[in-house]
Amino acid sequence: MSLIVREGLWRLRGLAWPVDTGDVDALGEVLCAVSYDSNKSRCVLARPESAVAMLVIQGQGNQFAARLAAETEQALDEAERMLRDALPRAAPDPERQDAVFAFWRVDAQQAGAATYRRFEVPSWDQIAANYSCQTALCGWGA
C-alpha cells in the first residue's frame, strides 16, 4: 500500500476469473512473491508496464485474482487487457459440467479467506433415476 500511496496510483481495480493454468511470475517485474502450501496459491506483487499489481493464482480450482493500481483509467485498462491476454478465462469443456465452489473460513487474524475448488457436476440425465417422480417434477408444465 505504501508503494501505491508514494507513487500516487489513485486508480484501483479488482479482477477475478477462472483459468486453466497460469504463471503470475511472468506478468511483469516481480517485486516480491509468496507461495502458500495451505491452498496451493501463489501471490506476486508485480509491475506490469502501466500499473502495480497484486496477482494471485490458486492451484486448486485455478482461480486468478488481481488488484491493480495505476495513475489513470487508461493505464488500468492497458494492464487489464495484458492480464486477460496472458491468462485467458478457462474454456468450458463440452464433455464436462463443472462448478467452482468457494470455501470460506476465518484465518488467524480474523480475516475472511477463500479457497476455490472446481468440481464436476453430473448432468440431470445421469442422476434423474435417483429421484422420485414428484421430486423430479415429472410432468411439470404438462
Beta strands, then each sheet from edge to edge (+ up, - down):
strand 1: 11-18
strand 2: 29-36
strand 3: 41-47
strand 4: 52-58
strand 5: 63-70
strand 6: 98-106
strand 7: 112-120
sheet 1: 1+ 5- 4+ 3- 2+
sheet 2: 6+ 7-
end
